[in-house]
Amino acid sequence: MSQRVLISGYYGFNNMGDEAVLAGLLVGLRQVAPTVQPVALSGCPAATSAMHGIESIPRFRMGAVWQALRRSAGLISGGGSLLQDVTSKRSVYYYLGVMAMARLAGRPFCICGQGLGPLRSPLARRMTGRVLKQARSIWVRDHAAGEMVNTLLAGGEVQLYIAADPAFLLPPANEEQGRRALEEAIGRKIGAIGPLWLVAMRPWQNEQRQSYILQALVKAAKTADAGLVFVAMHPAHDQPPAEHLCREAREQGVRSHVLVGSDVRQVCNLLAGADLVIAMRLHALILAVAAGVPGVAVSYDPKVTAFAQELALPCLPLERLDAAGVAVLTRIILDTWTRQAALRTHLQQAVADSRRRARQALACCIAGLGLPTASHGDVGDGQN
C-alpha cells in the first residue's frame, strides 16, 4: 500500500501562520511516522515545495487533486481555521469538498490540529456535521472547538482529540539566534536601543480601533522605553496597517520598525528574539510562547480568545478596545512586561505539555488512517 498522505490546508498563500501549521505537521510526521511521504495541496505549489521541501499539488485543479487522492493512503485536513464561514463563505465548502472527494476515492481522512467555526450558516453546520461523522479521527486545538465538534457529531462515533496547534511541533527557536536575527533585520544592536516588542496586527475595518491600539502601544512603549517592531505575518494583508502604525508611532517618538514575514524559520527566529509579543495574529502568539516569549492577545476572533485561555495569556477582546479600553490595554501590556520572568517560567512547562500532546494526537490520527507509526501514546483528552 502507498504510504503517501495528502495534506489539505491554506498553504501557498504566503501566510506565515498557515505555513507554520504545515511546517509543524511535517516535523511531527517525521517524528511519529517517518515512512509516510507527505504531499501538500497548495495555492502555489512551487513556493510550497521550495519552502517545505515536499511534493505539492495545485489545490484548485480538481482533476489533479483527485489523482493525488487515488495515489495516497489517506488525507489529512490539516490545521488552521479551515471550517468556518466568516472570512469566506467558500472556504468551508472547499475543505469539506476535498474530504468528500477522499471518501469517493475510497481513502480515509482525518482532521489534524484545526480550530472550528464560527459557522453561521445552518447549511454549513449541517454539511460540516455530515462530513465530520465520516472522519477516522478529529484533532482540534482547543476545548471550545471540541464542544462544537461534539454538538455537530450529535452522538457520532468518531475519536476526538483536544491538543495544541501543530505549530507547537516545530523545534523551539533559540533566543540568542533570534536576537541576532532581529539585530540583522533592523540593522541595529538591541542592547543599544532597549527592549523590543514585536507587534503582529491584521487589517480591520474600524479605523478608530486602530487609533486606540496605537495609543496603547505608544503609551506602554514610552513607559518601558521599548521599541516596537511591527511584523507582517501575512504580507499582502498585514503590511499596509503595519507600515501605518509604524509611521504613526515614529511620529510620536517611539523607535519603530516594520519587518515582513517571508519564511517560517525567519518568523520563528524574529519572535524568539523579542522581549514581548503583542498580537492579533494567532500564530504570532503561538510561535512566541513556543519560544518562551510572553504574549498579549488582542482578540478579534474566538480562536484567539480560546488560545489565550488555554495558556492563561492576558487577552483583551477587540470589541472592548474603545476610548476607555486604551488604558486597559496599556495596563495589560505593562503588567505583562513587569511579570515577564515569571511568565517565561510558566510558559516553559505549558509549552512542553502542548508539544507532547500535539505529537501524541498526530500519532493517533496517522494510526487511524491505517499507517504505521514510530510512537503512539494515549492522549488525555481523547473522547469516544
N, C-alpha and C positions, 0 to 999 in steps of 0.2 A: 504494500500500500504506500502511496505517496505520503511523505511527511511534510509537504508544503502546507503552509497555513496562510490564508489570505486575510489581511488586516484592513478593515474599513474605518475611516475617520476623516476628519477635516485636515488632511495633510496636503502639502504642496501649495499652500496659500500664504507662506511667509508669516504665519502667526506663530511666534516662538512658544506660546503656551501649548498649542496643539502639537508642535514639533517636539516639545519636551515630553509630552504624553507618549508619542511614538518612540522616542529615544529610550524612555523608561521601559516600555514594553519589550523593546529589543534587548536591552540589558537583562531584563528579567527572564526572557526566553532563553538566552544563552546560559543562564544560571540553572533554571529548572527543567529545561527541555532542549539540551544542546544539539540534539539530532534534528530538531524541527527547522525547516527553512522558511523564514518569513518573506512574504511578498505583500507590498502595500498598494492600495488604491490611492491615487494622487491627482490633484488638480494640475500638477506639473511634474510628471514622472522623472524627468532629467534632474530637476532640483532635489527631489526626494532621494533618488539614487546617489547623487553627489553628497548630500548631507549625511545620509544614514548608511550608505554602503550596501544597499539591498536592491533587489529587483522591484520595479514599480510598474503599475498598470494605469492607464488613463481612466479615471473614475467615471467619466461621462460617456465613454464608448461602451455601451451596454453589451455589445457582442463580445468585446474583449473581456469584460467583467465575467460574463457567462463562461467563456472558455477558461478563464483563470479559476473560477469556482470548480469547474469539472476536473481541472488538473490538481486540485487541492484536496486535502483530507478534511478540511473544515474551515470555518470562517470565525474570526474574532471581530466583533463590532467594538472598536477599541477606543475608549477614553474620551474625555471631553463632555460637553453638553450637547450630545447629538439629538436626543429625543426630546425636543422642545419646539414650540411653535411661536416663540416670541421674536427672536431675531429674524426668522424667516419661516413662513408657513410651508415652504417647500422642504425644509430641512428634515423634519421628522419623517415625511413620506419617502424621501430618498433613502434614508438609512433603513427604514422598515422595508423598503423595496429590495434592498440588497440582501437583507436577511431572508425575505420571502424567496428570492432567487436561489439562495443557498438550499432552502428546503426543496424547491422544484428540481434542483440539480442533484438531490439526494445526499446533500452534505450537511452535517450537523453544524450548529453555530452556538457561540456563547457571547455574552456581553461582559466586557472587561473594563473595570475602573471608570464607569460613567457616572455622571450626575443624571438626574432625570427631572424633566419639566423645566419651567411650567408648561402644562398642556391645557390651553384654554378652550380649544375646540372639542366638543363632545365626540366628533368623528375621530379626531386624532387620539383621544383617550381610548376609544373603542378599538381602533386599529392597533394601537400600541399594546393593549391588553392581549389581543388575539396573537400577536407575534411573540410577545414575551412568554406566553404559555408553551411555545414550541422550542424555546431555548433549552440547551442542555444544562446551562448554569448561568447565573447572573451575579456579577460583582459590581456593587455600587459603592460610591466613595463616602457616603455619609448616611446617618440614620434617617434623615428626612426623606432621602431618595428610597431607602429601604421600605419605609412606611408606604410610599406611593406605589412601589412595586407590589407589595402585599395587597393593596387595595385593587390594583389593576388585575392581578392574578385571580382575585376572587376565589381563593381556595385551590388554585392550580398547584400541581406537584413539581415545582422547579426549585432546584437548590439555589439558595440565595446567600451571598457572602457580602458582608459590610466591612470594607477595608479601605486603606488610604489610596489616594490618587496614584496612578502608575508612575508619575514623575518622581515619586519618592524612591523608585528603584534605581534612579541614576546614582552613580558614585558621588559622594558628597564633594563639593568643590572645596579646595584648600583656601583658607583665609589669606595666607601670605601670597599665594598666586593671584587671588582676587584683588588684593591691594595693588599688586604690580600691574594687573590688567587695568584697574581704574586709573592709576598714575599715567600709564601709557595713553589711555583713551582721552583723558582730559589734558594731558600734556603738562601736568604739574605734580609736585610732590605732595602727597596727602598730609604729611606731617607739617608742611608749611602753611596749610590752609585750614587746619582744624578738622572736626568731624565731617563726614559726608553722609548725607541721607539720600537714598535713591527713591524716586517717586515714579510710580507707574500708573498713569491715568489712562482713561479711554474717553472717546468723544461722548458728549451728552448734549441734549437739546437745550437745556436750561442754562443760558449764559450767566444768569445771576448766581447759580450754584457754583459755576466756575470761578466767579469772583470771590465767593465765600471761601472756597477751598484755598484759593491763592492767599487770601488774608490770613487764614490759619497757618498755612505753611510759612509765610513770611514772618509772622509774629513768633512762632516757635523757633524758627531757624535763627532769628536775630537774638532771641533769649539764650540759645545754646551756642551761638557763634558757629553755626553749622552751614556748610554749603549744600546746595540742592542739585542733584543730578537727575534730570528727567529722562527716563528710559522708555523708548517706543517699542513695546513688545510686539505689536502688530503695525509695522511702519505705515502702511497705506492708510490706516485709520488713526493711529496714535501720534504720528509725528507732528501734524498741524497743531493739535492742542498742546503738545509738549513744547513746541517752539514758542507758542504764545505765552504759556505760563513761565517759561524760562526768561523770555524777554521782559515780561512784567516784573518778575522777581528781581532781575538785574536792575531795573529802573528804580526799585525800592531798596537797593543797596545790599542785596543778598547775592553771594557768589553762586552762580548757576551755570549749568551745562546741559546740553542735550546729547544723548547717545542713542544710536539706532541699533536695535537687535538684528543681527544678521545670521547668527548661528547659535544653536542650543548651548554648546560649551562656552561660547563667549558670554552669553547672558548669565549662565550659571556662575562664571567667574566674577562678572561685574557685581552680581547680587551678593556673592560671598565676601567681596571686599568692602561692602557698605557697613556703616555703623548702625544704621536703622533703615527699614524699608517702609514706605507709606504707599499703599496701593489700592486701586480698584480692580486691577487685573488679578484674577485668582492665582494664576501660575507664577506671577511675580512673588506673591506671598508664599506659595508652596516652595519654590526654589530658594527663597530667602531663608525660611525656617529650616529647610533641609540642610542648609549650611550653618545653622545655629544663629542666624541673624534675626533679632526681634522685629516683628512687623506690626503695623497698624492698618487695619482694614477699613476702607470706605466702601460700604456695600451698596451696589446698585442692583444686586440680583440675589435670590435666595441661596445660590450656590456659594457665594462669598460669605454670607452670614453663617451658613452651615459649617463651612471650613473653620471660620473663626471660633465658633462654638466648640467644635471638635478639639481644637488645640488651645482653647482658652486664650485666644488673642483678643486684644482690645478692638472694638468694632463700632463704627458709627454708621447707621443706615443713611443713605443719601437723602431720603425724604426729611431727615432731621437737620440737614445742612442748610439752615436759614441764618438770619442775622444773629439770632441767639446761639445757633449751633456753631458759629465761628469760635466763640470762647470755649465751648465744649470740646471741639476737635483740637484746639490749641492745647488745652489741659491734658487731653488723652495722649497727644504726641509727647509733650514734655514729661508726663508721668512715666510713659514707656521708656523714654530716654534715661530718666534717672534710675529706673529699675532694670536697666539692660543687663547687668551682670547676673542678677537672679533669674531673669528671663532666659538667658542663654543656658543656664544650668537646667532649667525646666525643659527647654526645647531639646536638649541632648537626649533625655530619656524618651520624650514623646516621639521624636523623630526615629529613634531606634525601633520603637514599637511599631510605628507606622510602616517603616521599611519591611520589617519582619512579616507583618500581616499582609501587606501587598504582595510579597513574594509567595506566601502560602496561598493566597487567593488565586494568583495566576497559575500556580501548580495545580490547584484543584480544577480550574477551568480547562486547562490543557488536558488533564486526565479525563475530564468529562467529554472531551472530543474523541476519546479513544486513543490518544497518542501517549507515548512513553515519557515519563518524567524522571529526572535525576533525583529529585527530592520532593516529597509530598506530605505536608503536615496538615493537621486539622486546623481550621480557622475558628476562633472562639465565637464569632458572630454568625456562623453558618446556621441557616434555618431550613427546615424542610417544608 
